[in-house]
Amino acid sequence: MLQTVEAMMDNVIVANFNGEFVCECLDSLVDYCFLQMKPAIHDFDTFSIEDVVISSIRFH
């Protein structure tokens, strides 16, 4: 059974930003603006959080 994880500050999220999937670190204290992604999200942009990344595998 899968549990739902709520997006919180500093979580890595998968989101839909203007029709493109992005994976970024979320800063929820600044109205869902990304910490590392520029430009910021504006009223005319389309933005929705699809999921929260709970684990990842890093290859070197």
N, CA, C and O atoms as a Tripos MOL2 file, in Angstrom:
@<TRIPOS>MOLECULE
protein
  240   239    60     0     0
PROTEIN
NO_CHARGES

@<TRIPOS>ATOM
      1 N           0.8290   -1.1720    0.0000 N.3       1 MET1
      2 CA          0.0000    0.0000    0.0000 C.3       1 MET1
      3 C           0.8830    1.2470    0.0000 C.2       1 MET1
      4 O           1.8040    1.3570    0.8090 O.2       1 MET1
      5 N           0.6070    2.1770   -0.8960 N.am      2 LEU2
      6 CA          1.4010    3.3920   -1.0160 C.3       2 LEU2
      7 C           0.8850    4.4740   -0.0860 C.2       2 LEU2
      8 O          -0.3220    4.6350    0.1000 O.2       2 LEU2
      9 N           1.8230    5.2160    0.4960 N.am      3 GLN3
     10 CA          1.4550    6.3460    1.3330 C.3       3 GLN3
     11 C           1.6470    7.6310    0.5500 C.2       3 GLN3
     12 O           2.5590    7.7360   -0.2690 O.2       3 GLN3
     13 N           0.7930    8.6020    0.7980 N.am      4 THR4
     14 CA          0.9290    9.9060    0.1710 C.3       4 THR4
     15 C           1.8810   10.7490    1.0030 C.2       4 THR4
     16 O           1.7430   10.8380    2.2230 O.2       4 THR4
     17 N           2.8520   11.3690    0.3310 N.am      5 VAL5
     18 CA          3.8090   12.2400    1.0020 C.3       5 VAL5
     19 C           3.4780   13.6730    0.6120 C.2       5 VAL5
     20 O           3.3960   13.9960   -0.5730 O.2       5 VAL5
     21 N           3.2880   14.5280    1.6040 N.am      6 GLU6
     22 CA          2.9780   15.9300    1.3350 C.3       6 GLU6
     23 C           4.2680   16.6980    1.0880 C.2       6 GLU6
     24 O           5.2470   16.5240    1.8130 O.2       6 GLU6
     25 N           4.2700   17.5500    0.0640 N.am      7 ALA7
     26 CA          5.4490   18.3490   -0.2670 C.3       7 ALA7
     27 C           5.6960   19.3840    0.8210 C.2       7 ALA7
     28 O           4.7940   20.1290    1.2060 O.2       7 ALA7
     29 N           6.9390   19.4190    1.3120 N.am      8 MET8
     30 CA          7.3260   20.3760    2.3390 C.3       8 MET8
     31 C           8.6160   21.0500    1.9040 C.2       8 MET8
     32 O           9.2450   20.6380    0.9290 O.2       8 MET8
     33 N           9.0050   22.0890    2.6330 N.am      9 MET9
     34 CA         10.2070   22.8460    2.3060 C.3       9 MET9
     35 C          11.4180   21.9340    2.2020 C.2       9 MET9
     36 O          11.6170   21.0440    3.0280 O.2       9 MET9
     37 N          12.2150   22.1660    1.1840 N.am     10 ASP10
     38 CA         13.4620   21.4520    0.8960 C.3      10 ASP10
     39 C          13.2610   20.0370    0.3730 C.2      10 ASP10
     40 O          14.2440   19.3160    0.2080 O.2      10 ASP10
     41 N          12.0230   19.6060    0.1030 N.am     11 ASN11
     42 CA         11.7930   18.3200   -0.5580 C.3      11 ASN11
     43 C          12.1600   18.4320   -2.0250 C.2      11 ASN11
     44 O          12.0190   19.4960   -2.6290 O.2      11 ASN11
     45 N          12.6240   17.3480   -2.5910 N.am     12 VAL12
     46 CA         12.8060   17.2760   -4.0410 C.3      12 VAL12
     47 C          11.4690   16.8290   -4.6130 C.2      12 VAL12
     48 O          10.9020   15.8210   -4.1890 O.2      12 VAL12
     49 N          10.9730   17.5940   -5.5820 N.am     13 ILE13
     50 CA          9.6580   17.3070   -6.1500 C.3      13 ILE13
     51 C           9.7490   17.1190   -7.6560 C.2      13 ILE13
     52 O          10.6760   17.6030   -8.3050 O.2      13 ILE13
     53 N           8.7770   16.4130   -8.1920 N.am     14 VAL14
     54 CA          8.5520   16.3600   -9.6320 C.3      14 VAL14
     55 C           7.3310   17.2290   -9.8660 C.2      14 VAL14
     56 O           6.2910   17.0260   -9.2400 O.2      14 VAL14
     57 N           7.4520   18.2040  -10.7710 N.am     15 ALA15
     58 CA          6.3620   19.1410  -11.0090 C.3      15 ALA15
     59 C           6.1590   19.3510  -12.4980 C.2      15 ALA15
     60 O           7.0290   19.0480  -13.3140 O.2      15 ALA15
     61 N           4.9860   19.8790  -12.8340 N.am     16 ASN16
     62 CA          4.6770   20.2800  -14.1980 C.3      16 ASN16
     63 C           4.7500   21.8000  -14.2190 C.2      16 ASN16
     64 O           3.9500   22.4770  -13.5740 O.2      16 ASN16
     65 N           5.7130   22.3290  -14.9630 N.am     17 PHE17
     66 CA          5.9320   23.7750  -15.0470 C.3      17 PHE17
     67 C           5.8060   24.1950  -16.5000 C.2      17 PHE17
     68 O           6.7000   23.9380  -17.3050 O.2      17 PHE17
     69 N           4.7020   24.8380  -16.8350 N.am     18 ASN18
     70 CA          4.4140   25.2750  -18.2090 C.3      18 ASN18
     71 C           4.4880   24.1240  -19.2020 C.2      18 ASN18
     72 O           5.0410   24.2690  -20.2930 O.2      18 ASN18
     73 N           3.9290   22.9810  -18.8190 N.am     19 GLY19
     74 CA          3.8480   21.8420  -19.7220 C.3      19 GLY19
     75 C           5.0730   20.9540  -19.7560 C.2      19 GLY19
     76 O           5.1020   19.9890  -20.5200 O.2      19 GLY19
     77 N           6.0860   21.2440  -18.9560 N.am     20 GLU20
     78 CA          7.3020   20.4310  -18.9150 C.3      20 GLU20
     79 C           7.4850   19.8640  -17.5110 C.2      20 GLU20
     80 O           7.2380   20.5460  -16.5160 O.2      20 GLU20
     81 N           7.9210   18.6080  -17.4460 N.am     21 PHE21
     82 CA          8.2090   18.0080  -16.1480 C.3      21 PHE21
     83 C           9.5770   18.4640  -15.6800 C.2      21 PHE21
     84 O          10.5450   18.4360  -16.4400 O.2      21 PHE21
     85 N           9.6530   18.8850  -14.4220 N.am     22 VAL22
     86 CA         10.9050   19.3270  -13.8200 C.3      22 VAL22
     87 C          11.0790   18.6140  -12.4850 C.2      22 VAL22
     88 O          10.1020   18.2060  -11.8570 O.2      22 VAL22
     89 N          12.3140   18.4680  -12.0630 N.am     23 CYS23
     90 CA         12.6390   17.8590  -10.7800 C.3      23 CYS23
     91 C          13.5390   18.8550  -10.0530 C.2      23 CYS23
     92 O          14.6810   19.0770  -10.4540 O.2      23 CYS23
     93 N          13.0200   19.4520   -8.9850 N.am     24 GLU24
     94 CA         13.7350   20.5210   -8.3000 C.3      24 GLU24
     95 C          13.5140   20.4500   -6.7970 C.2      24 GLU24
     96 O          12.6630   19.7040   -6.3120 O.2      24 GLU24
     97 N          14.2920   21.2360   -6.0720 N.am     25 CYS25
     98 CA         14.1380   21.3710   -4.6250 C.3      25 CYS25
     99 C          13.1110   22.4680   -4.3560 C.2      25 CYS25
    100 O          13.2160   23.5650   -4.9050 O.2      25 CYS25
    101 N          12.1360   22.1830   -3.5270 N.am     26 LEU26
    102 CA         11.0110   23.0880   -3.2920 C.3      26 LEU26
    103 C          11.2530   23.9960   -2.1010 C.2      26 LEU26
    104 O          11.6860   23.5450   -1.0400 O.2      26 LEU26
    105 N          10.9720   25.2800   -2.2820 N.am     27 ASP27
    106 CA         10.9780   26.2430   -1.1870 C.3      27 ASP27
    107 C           9.5440   26.7050   -0.9950 C.2      27 ASP27
    108 O           9.1110   27.6720   -1.6220 O.2      27 ASP27
    109 N           8.8090   26.0220   -0.1350 N.am     28 SER28
    110 CA          7.3760   26.2880    0.0150 C.3      28 SER28
    111 C           7.0830   27.5940    0.7490 C.2      28 SER28
    112 O           5.9400   28.0510    0.7500 O.2      28 SER28
    113 N           8.0790   28.1950    1.3640 N.am     29 LEU29
    114 CA          7.8430   29.4560    2.0560 C.3      29 LEU29
    115 C           7.7770   30.6380    1.1040 C.2      29 LEU29
    116 O           7.3840   31.7330    1.5060 O.2      29 LEU29
    117 N           8.1500   30.4370   -0.1360 N.am     30 VAL30
    118 CA          8.1440   31.5160   -1.1220 C.3      30 VAL30
    119 C           7.1640   31.1630   -2.2290 C.2      30 VAL30
    120 O           7.5050   31.2500   -3.4080 O.2      30 VAL30
    121 N           5.9490   30.7660   -1.8610 N.am     31 ASP31
    122 CA          4.8730   30.4760   -2.8170 C.3      31 ASP31
    123 C           5.2980   29.4920   -3.8990 C.2      31 ASP31
    124 O           5.0870   29.7480   -5.0850 O.2      31 ASP31
    125 N           5.8800   28.3960   -3.5130 N.am     32 TYR32
    126 CA          6.3010   27.3490   -4.4370 C.3      32 TYR32
    127 C           7.3000   27.8320   -5.4910 C.2      32 TYR32
    128 O           7.2650   27.3670   -6.6300 O.2      32 TYR32
    129 N           8.1730   28.7430   -5.1310 N.am     33 CYS33
    130 CA          9.2670   29.1170   -6.0320 C.3      33 CYS33
    131 C          10.4040   28.1340   -5.7990 C.2      33 CYS33
    132 O          10.6110   27.6810   -4.6730 O.2      33 CYS33
    133 N          11.1290   27.8070   -6.8340 N.am     34 PHE34
    134 CA         12.2240   26.8570   -6.7040 C.3      34 PHE34
    135 C          13.4550   27.5410   -6.1380 C.2      34 PHE34
    136 O          13.7130   28.7100   -6.4240 O.2      34 PHE34
    137 N          14.2110   26.8090   -5.3360 N.am     35 LEU35
    138 CA         15.4590   27.3420   -4.7970 C.3      35 LEU35
    139 C          16.5150   27.4630   -5.8860 C.2      35 LEU35
    140 O          17.2750   28.4320   -5.9090 O.2      35 LEU35
    141 N          16.5680   26.4900   -6.7860 N.am     36 GLN36
    142 CA         17.6500   26.4490   -7.7540 C.3      36 GLN36
    143 C          17.2090   26.7860   -9.1640 C.2      36 GLN36
    144 O          18.0510   27.0360  -10.0270 O.2      36 GLN36
    145 N          15.9230   26.7990   -9.4150 N.am     37 MET37
    146 CA         15.4320   27.0360  -10.7630 C.3      37 MET37
    147 C          15.0890   28.5020  -10.9520 C.2      37 MET37
    148 O          14.3910   29.0910  -10.1260 O.2      37 MET37
    149 N          15.5610   29.0780  -12.0030 N.am     38 LYS38
    150 CA         15.2030   30.4380  -12.3790 C.3      38 LYS38
    151 C          14.6450   30.3560  -13.7860 C.2      38 LYS38
    152 O          15.1810   29.5850  -14.5820 O.2      38 LYS38
    153 N          13.6300   31.0780  -14.1440 N.am     39 PRO39
    154 CA         12.9920   32.1830  -13.4420 C.3      39 PRO39
    155 C          11.9910   31.7090  -12.4080 C.2      39 PRO39
    156 O          11.6690   30.5240  -12.3250 O.2      39 PRO39
    157 N          11.5050   32.6560  -11.6250 N.am     40 ALA40
    158 CA         10.5060   32.3590  -10.5940 C.3      40 ALA40
    159 C           9.1630   32.0410  -11.2450 C.2      40 ALA40
    160 O           8.9650   32.2940  -12.4340 O.2      40 ALA40
    161 N           8.2500   31.4900  -10.4650 N.am     41 ILE41
    162 CA          6.9130   31.1630  -10.9520 C.3      41 ILE41
    163 C           6.0230   32.3940  -10.8080 C.2      41 ILE41
    164 O           5.9560   33.0020   -9.7400 O.2      41 ILE41
    165 N           5.3410   32.7540  -11.8930 N.am     42 HIS42
    166 CA          4.4580   33.9220  -11.9080 C.3      42 HIS42
    167 C           3.0020   33.4780  -12.0130 C.2      42 HIS42
    168 O           2.7170   32.2970  -12.2120 O.2      42 HIS42
    169 N           2.0790   34.4410  -11.8760 N.am     43 ASP43
    170 CA          0.6470   34.1550  -11.9460 C.3      43 ASP43
    171 C           0.2300   33.5670  -13.2850 C.2      43 ASP43
    172 O          -0.6980   32.7600  -13.3390 O.2      43 ASP43
    173 N           0.9000   33.9580  -14.3690 N.am     44 PHE44
    174 CA          0.5250   33.4840  -15.7020 C.3      44 PHE44
    175 C           1.1290   32.1200  -16.0350 C.2      44 PHE44
    176 O           0.7950   31.5430  -17.0700 O.2      44 PHE44
    177 N           2.0080   31.5940  -15.1830 N.am     45 ASP45
    178 CA          2.6140   30.2820  -15.4040 C.3      45 ASP45
    179 C           1.6670   29.1690  -14.9590 C.2      45 ASP45
    180 O           0.8190   29.3630  -14.0890 O.2      45 ASP45
    181 N           1.8320   28.0020  -15.5770 N.am     46 THR46
    182 CA          1.1070   26.8080  -15.1620 C.3      46 THR46
    183 C           2.0450   25.9810  -14.2960 C.2      46 THR46
    184 O           3.1470   25.6370  -14.7220 O.2      46 THR46
    185 N           1.6080   25.6600  -13.0750 N.am     47 PHE47
    186 CA          2.4680   24.9260  -12.1520 C.3      47 PHE47
    187 C           1.6300   23.9770  -11.3140 C.2      47 PHE47
    188 O           0.6150   24.3710  -10.7400 O.2      47 PHE47
    189 N           2.0610   22.7230  -11.2470 N.am     48 SER48
    190 CA          1.4160   21.7660  -10.3520 C.3      48 SER48
    191 C           2.4470   20.7520   -9.8810 C.2      48 SER48
    192 O           3.2770   20.2900  -10.6640 O.2      48 SER48
    193 N           2.3930   20.4110   -8.6030 N.am     49 ILE49
    194 CA          3.2820   19.4000   -8.0400 C.3      49 ILE49
    195 C           2.7000   18.0370   -8.3630 C.2      49 ILE49
    196 O           1.5500   17.7520   -8.0300 O.2      49 ILE49
    197 N           3.4950   17.1940   -9.0120 N.am     50 GLU50
    198 CA          3.0490   15.8560   -9.3930 C.3      50 GLU50
    199 C           3.3450   14.8370   -8.2970 C.2      50 GLU50
    200 O           2.5140   13.9750   -8.0130 O.2      50 GLU50
    201 N           4.5280   14.9300   -7.6790 N.am     51 ASP51
    202 CA          4.9030   13.9590   -6.6540 C.3      51 ASP51
    203 C           6.1340   14.4400   -5.9000 C.2      51 ASP51
    204 O           6.8140   15.3730   -6.3270 O.2      51 ASP51
    205 N           6.4100   13.7940   -4.7770 N.am     52 VAL52
    206 CA          7.5930   14.0670   -3.9640 C.3      52 VAL52
    207 C           8.5570   12.9020   -4.1280 C.2      52 VAL52
    208 O           8.1520   11.7420   -4.0580 O.2      52 VAL52
    209 N           9.8370   13.2090   -4.3460 N.am     53 VAL53
    210 CA         10.8640   12.1700   -4.4760 C.3      53 VAL53
    211 C          11.2300   11.7090   -3.0700 C.2      53 VAL53
    212 O          11.6860   12.5050   -2.2490 O.2      53 VAL53
    213 N          11.0280   10.4170   -2.7930 N.am     54 ILE54
    214 CA         11.3190    9.9030   -1.4480 C.3      54 ILE54
    215 C          12.6440    9.1550   -1.3800 C.2      54 ILE54
    216 O          13.1900    8.9610   -0.2930 O.2      54 ILE54
    217 N          13.1680    8.7340   -2.5310 N.am     55 SER55
    218 CA         14.4840    8.0970   -2.5680 C.3      55 SER55
    219 C          15.0180    8.1780   -3.9870 C.2      55 SER55
    220 O          14.2600    8.3180   -4.9470 O.2      55 SER55
    221 N          16.3360    8.0860   -4.1040 N.am     56 SER56
    222 CA         16.9600    8.1230   -5.4260 C.3      56 SER56
    223 C          18.2520    7.3220   -5.3940 C.2      56 SER56
    224 O          18.8120    7.0650   -4.3280 O.2      56 SER56
    225 N          18.7110    6.9360   -6.5580 N.am     57 ILE57
    226 CA         19.9720    6.2090   -6.7100 C.3      57 ILE57
    227 C          20.9010    7.0930   -7.5120 C.2      57 ILE57
    228 O          20.5330    7.5840   -8.5780 O.2      57 ILE57
    229 N          22.1020    7.2960   -7.0050 N.am     58 ARG58
    230 CA         23.0630    8.1650   -7.6720 C.3      58 ARG58
    231 C          24.1430    7.3190   -8.3330 C.2      58 ARG58
    232 O          24.7750    6.4820   -7.6890 O.2      58 ARG58
    233 N          24.3420    7.5480   -9.6150 N.am     59 PHE59
    234 CA         25.3920    6.8670  -10.3660 C.3      59 PHE59
    235 C          26.5140    7.8490  -10.6450 C.2      59 PHE59
    236 O          26.2630    9.0040  -10.9900 O.2      59 PHE59
    237 N          27.7590    7.3910  -10.4970 N.am     60 HIS60
    238 CA         28.9230    8.2480  -10.7710 C.3      60 HIS60
    239 C          29.6110    7.7720  -12.0120 C.2      60 HIS60
    240 O          30.6160    8.3530  -12.4230 O.2      60 HIS60
@<TRIPOS>BOND
     1     1     2 1
     2     2     3 1
     3     3     4 2
     4     3     5 am
     5     5     6 1
     6     6     7 1
     7     7     8 2
     8     7     9 am
     9     9    10 1
    10    10    11 1
    11    11    12 2
    12    11    13 am
    13    13    14 1
    14    14    15 1
    15    15    16 2
    16    15    17 am
    17    17    18 1
    18    18    19 1
    19    19    20 2
    20    19    21 am
    21    21    22 1
    22    22    23 1
    23    23    24 2
    24    23    25 am
    25    25    26 1
    26    26    27 1
    27    27    28 2
    28    27    29 am
    29    29    30 1
    30    30    31 1
    31    31    32 2
    32    31    33 am
    33    33    34 1
    34    34    35 1
    35    35    36 2
    36    35    37 am
    37    37    38 1
    38    38    39 1
    39    39    40 2
    40    39    41 am
    41    41    42 1
    42    42    43 1
    43    43    44 2
    44    43    45 am
    45    45    46 1
    46    46    47 1
    47    47    48 2
    48    47    49 am
    49    49    50 1
    50    50    51 1
    51    51    52 2
    52    51    53 am
    53    53    54 1
    54    54    55 1
    55    55    56 2
    56    55    57 am
    57    57    58 1
    58    58    59 1
    59    59    60 2
    60    59    61 am
    61    61    62 1
    62    62    63 1
    63    63    64 2
    64    63    65 am
    65    65    66 1
    66    66    67 1
    67    67    68 2
    68    67    69 am
    69    69    70 1
    70    70    71 1
    71    71    72 2
    72    71    73 am
    73    73    74 1
    74    74    75 1
    75    75    76 2
    76    75    77 am
    77    77    78 1
    78    78    79 1
    79    79    80 2
    80    79    81 am
    81    81    82 1
    82    82    83 1
    83    83    84 2
    84    83    85 am
    85    85    86 1
    86    86    87 1
    87    87    88 2
    88    87    89 am
    89    89    90 1
    90    90    91 1
    91    91    92 2
    92    91    93 am
    93    93    94 1
    94    94    95 1
    95    95    96 2
    96    95    97 am
    97    97    98 1
    98    98    99 1
    99    99   100 2
   100    99   101 am
   101   101   102 1
   102   102   103 1
   103   103   104 2
   104   103   105 am
   105   105   106 1
   106   106   107 1
   107   107   108 2
   108   107   109 am
   109   109   110 1
   110   110   111 1
   111   111   112 2
   112   111   113 am
   113   113   114 1
   114   114   115 1
   115   115   116 2
   116   115   117 am
   117   117   118 1
   118   118   119 1
   119   119   120 2
   120   119   121 am
   121   121   122 1
   122   122   123 1
   123   123   124 2
   124   123   125 am
   125   125   126 1
   126   126   127 1
   127   127   128 2
   128   127   129 am
   129   129   130 1
   130   130   131 1
   131   131   132 2
   132   131   133 am
   133   133   134 1
   134   134   135 1
   135   135   136 2
   136   135   137 am
   137   137   138 1
   138   138   139 1
   139   139   140 2
   140   139   141 am
   141   141   142 1
   142   142   143 1
   143   143   144 2
   144   143   145 am
   145   145   146 1
   146   146   147 1
   147   147   148 2
   148   147   149 am
   149   149   150 1
   150   150   151 1
   151   151   152 2
   152   151   153 am
   153   153   154 1
   154   154   155 1
   155   155   156 2
   156   155   157 am
   157   157   158 1
   158   158   159 1
   159   159   160 2
   160   159   161 am
   161   161   162 1
   162   162   163 1
   163   163   164 2
   164   163   165 am
   165   165   166 1
   166   166   167 1
   167   167   168 2
   168   167   169 am
   169   169   170 1
   170   170   171 1
   171   171   172 2
   172   171   173 am
   173   173   174 1
   174   174   175 1
   175   175   176 2
   176   175   177 am
   177   177   178 1
   178   178   179 1
   179   179   180 2
   180   179   181 am
   181   181   182 1
   182   182   183 1
   183   183   184 2
   184   183   185 am
   185   185   186 1
   186   186   187 1
   187   187   188 2
   188   187   189 am
   189   189   190 1
   190   190   191 1
   191   191   192 2
   192   191   193 am
   193   193   194 1
   194   194   195 1
   195   195   196 2
   196   195   197 am
   197   197   198 1
   198   198   199 1
   199   199   200 2
   200   199   201 am
   201   201   202 1
   202   202   203 1
   203   203   204 2
   204   203   205 am
   205   205   206 1
   206   206   207 1
   207   207   208 2
   208   207   209 am
   209   209   210 1
   210   210   211 1
   211   211   212 2
   212   211   213 am
   213   213   214 1
   214   214   215 1
   215   215   216 2
   216   215   217 am
   217   217   218 1
   218   218   219 1
   219   219   220 2
   220   219   221 am
   221   221   222 1
   222   222   223 1
   223   223   224 2
   224   223   225 am
   225   225   226 1
   226   226   227 1
   227   227   228 2
   228   227   229 am
   229   229   230 1
   230   230   231 1
   231   231   232 2
   232   231   233 am
   233   233   234 1
   234   234   235 1
   235   235   236 2
   236   235   237 am
   237   237   238 1
   238   238   239 1
   239   239   240 2
@<TRIPOS>SUBSTRUCTURE
     1 MET1         2 RESIDUE 1 A MET
     2 LEU2         6 RESIDUE 1 A LEU
     3 GLN3        10 RESIDUE 1 A GLN
     4 THR4        14 RESIDUE 1 A THR
     5 VAL5        18 RESIDUE 1 A VAL
     6 GLU6        22 RESIDUE 1 A GLU
     7 ALA7        26 RESIDUE 1 A ALA
     8 MET8        30 RESIDUE 1 A MET
     9 MET9        34 RESIDUE 1 A MET
    10 ASP10       38 RESIDUE 1 A ASP
    11 ASN11       42 RESIDUE 1 A ASN
    12 VAL12       46 RESIDUE 1 A VAL
    13 ILE13       50 RESIDUE 1 A ILE
    14 VAL14       54 RESIDUE 1 A VAL
    15 ALA15       58 RESIDUE 1 A ALA
    16 ASN16       62 RESIDUE 1 A ASN
    17 PHE17       66 RESIDUE 1 A PHE
    18 ASN18       70 RESIDUE 1 A ASN
    19 GLY19       74 RESIDUE 1 A GLY
    20 GLU20       78 RESIDUE 1 A GLU
    21 PHE21       82 RESIDUE 1 A PHE
    22 VAL22       86 RESIDUE 1 A VAL
    23 CYS23       90 RESIDUE 1 A CYS
    24 GLU24       94 RESIDUE 1 A GLU
    25 CYS25       98 RESIDUE 1 A CYS
    26 LEU26      102 RESIDUE 1 A LEU
    27 ASP27      106 RESIDUE 1 A ASP
    28 SER28      110 RESIDUE 1 A SER
    29 LEU29      114 RESIDUE 1 A LEU
    30 VAL30      118 RESIDUE 1 A VAL
    31 ASP31      122 RESIDUE 1 A ASP
    32 TYR32      126 RESIDUE 1 A TYR
    33 CYS33      130 RESIDUE 1 A CYS
    34 PHE34      134 RESIDUE 1 A PHE
    35 LEU35      138 RESIDUE 1 A LEU
    36 GLN36      142 RESIDUE 1 A GLN
    37 MET37      146 RESIDUE 1 A MET
    38 LYS38      150 RESIDUE 1 A LYS
    39 PRO39      154 RESIDUE 1 A PRO
    40 ALA40      158 RESIDUE 1 A ALA
    41 ILE41      162 RESIDUE 1 A ILE
    42 HIS42      166 RESIDUE 1 A HIS
    43 ASP43      170 RESIDUE 1 A ASP
    44 PHE44      174 RESIDUE 1 A PHE
    45 ASP45      178 RESIDUE 1 A ASP
    46 THR46      182 RESIDUE 1 A THR
    47 PHE47      186 RESIDUE 1 A PHE
    48 SER48      190 RESIDUE 1 A SER
    49 ILE49      194 RESIDUE 1 A ILE
    50 GLU50      198 RESIDUE 1 A GLU
    51 ASP51      202 RESIDUE 1 A ASP
    52 VAL52      206 RESIDUE 1 A VAL
    53 VAL53      210 RESIDUE 1 A VAL
    54 ILE54      214 RESIDUE 1 A ILE
    55 SER55      218 RESIDUE 1 A SER
    56 SER56      222 RESIDUE 1 A SER
    57 ILE57      226 RESIDUE 1 A ILE
    58 ARG58      230 RESIDUE 1 A ARG
    59 PHE59      234 RESIDUE 1 A PHE
    60 HIS60      238 RESIDUE 1 A HIS
